[in-house]
Amino acid sequence: MQTRTLGHQGLTASAIGYGSMGTKMAYGPSDDTESIAAIRRAHELGTTHFDTAELYGWGEGEKLLGEALAPIRDEVTIATKFGFTPAYGTDSRPAHIREVVDASLRNLGTDHIDVLYQHIDDPAVPIEEVIGVMKEYVEAGKVSYLGLSNTTPENIRRAHAVHPVSVLQTEYSLFARESEEVMPVLEELGIGLVAYSPLARGFLTGVAKPRSEYAADDARQQTPWWAPGNFEANQSIVAELTALAESKNATISQLSLAWLLAQRDDIVPIPGSRSTSRVAENTAAADLTLTTEDLVRIQAIVPDGGIGGRLAF
């Protein structure tokens, strides 16, 4: 698989990465054995960038990813994040950052984290103070590159002035287009973009179901794309995208990921799946080339994102 450069500090990643949130939260029951098999299959197919966070099972997601990648740790980059509390509040106080990052190193079973993100802004702590603590870990050789997630252009500028930010992680897909507003700042500062939920939390896989068919604690219960009325409208969009994908001997998932890759050469989507077959489908998107006509057609089908808006985390 081709690699992409994220930022100006030397970070490289496979064009398609792997997001591990679903292995421990948000999308129903999971099986660790199946998740580990999916992670290792992704690597076999060329994926070199793997993403997790303290939030994903409060350390359990990091442990699972660390176990899965232990045999090939030197062949991959691992990203993790801090900043949430169990009540989904924010806590980026310096002492808490140090506590979480030290725990992440232990959970992952590694002596360094390739990419460390602040997961979400903390209005109680100036970003300069946050990035200053993150910088300490770079200087100590325990973190290689710094990133921000779910933040504003102003915070990106302020953080970057303290220490170079290599990458921004944000939700970005055909259904979630809000992050396009920050692209000029990323271009100006030379910062790459890692796109989480690139398949719109499963809506762009062709197998989305009504809310009534998901568990009560499934994240899609709270996602506006699945609200009655919105769901049906979004299914119509998916039908048109699927027809275009099939005309290219591809799936809608592959079309959606290839669309992201076509937006900029420093975007890396991180779809997540606990299925080895889905992982294979997703990684194959790196080989799908979209023509100018394809991109125009996609824009006509879904000009402003999905109907109803995204879930804001």
TACOR-V410152 format. One record per backbone hydrogen bond with DSSP energy under -0.5 kcal/mol. CO is the residue of the C=O (numbers start at 1). NH is the residue of the N-H. Records with the same first field share a line. If there is no record, write none. Layout:
CO: NH + NH
This chain:
2: 15
4: 13
5: 7
6: 11
11: 6
13: 4
15: 17 + 269
18: 51
20: 23
21: 24 + 25
25: 27
26: 219
31: 35
32: 36
33: 37
34: 38
35: 39
36: 40
37: 41
38: 42
39: 43
40: 44
41: 45
42: 47
43: 46
48: 50 + 77
49: 18
50: 79
51: 20
53: 56
54: 58 + 59
55: 57
56: 61
57: 60
59: 63
60: 64
61: 65
62: 66
63: 67
64: 68
65: 69
66: 70
69: 72
70: 73
72: 75
73: 76
77: 50
78: 114 + 115
79: 52
80: 117
81: 54
82: 119
83: 91
85: 88
89: 85
93: 96 + 97
94: 98
95: 99
96: 100
97: 101
98: 102
99: 103
100: 104
101: 105
102: 106
103: 107
104: 108
105: 109 + 110
106: 109
113: 144
114: 145
115: 80 + 117
116: 147
117: 82 + 119
118: 149
121: 123
122: 125
126: 129 + 130
127: 131
128: 132
129: 133
130: 134
131: 135
132: 136
133: 137
134: 137 + 138
135: 139
136: 140
137: 142 + 143
138: 141
142: 113
145: 116
146: 166 + 167
147: 118
148: 169
150: 121
152: 156
153: 157
154: 158
155: 159
156: 160
157: 161
158: 162
159: 162 + 163
164: 166
166: 192
167: 148
168: 170 + 194
169: 150
170: 196
175: 177 + 306
176: 173
177: 180
178: 181
179: 182
180: 183
182: 185 + 186
183: 187
184: 188
185: 189
186: 190 + 191
192: 168
193: 195 + 268
194: 170 + 196
195: 270
196: 172
197: 200
199: 202 + 204
200: 203
202: 205 + 207
203: 206
210: 213
211: 214
215: 218
218: 221
219: 222
222: 224
223: 226
224: 227
226: 211
227: 230 + 231
228: 230
229: 233
230: 234
231: 235
232: 236
233: 237
234: 238
235: 239
236: 240
237: 241
238: 242
239: 243
240: 244
241: 245
242: 246
243: 247
244: 248
245: 248 + 250
246: 249
251: 255
252: 256
253: 257
254: 258
255: 259
256: 260
257: 261
258: 262
259: 263
260: 263 + 264
264: 267
266: 193
268: 195
269: 17
271: 19
275: 279
276: 280
277: 281
278: 282
279: 283
280: 284
282: 285
283: 286
284: 287
285: 288
287: 289
288: 290
291: 295
292: 296
293: 297
294: 298
295: 299
296: 300
297: 301
298: 302
306: 308 + 309
309: 225
311: 313
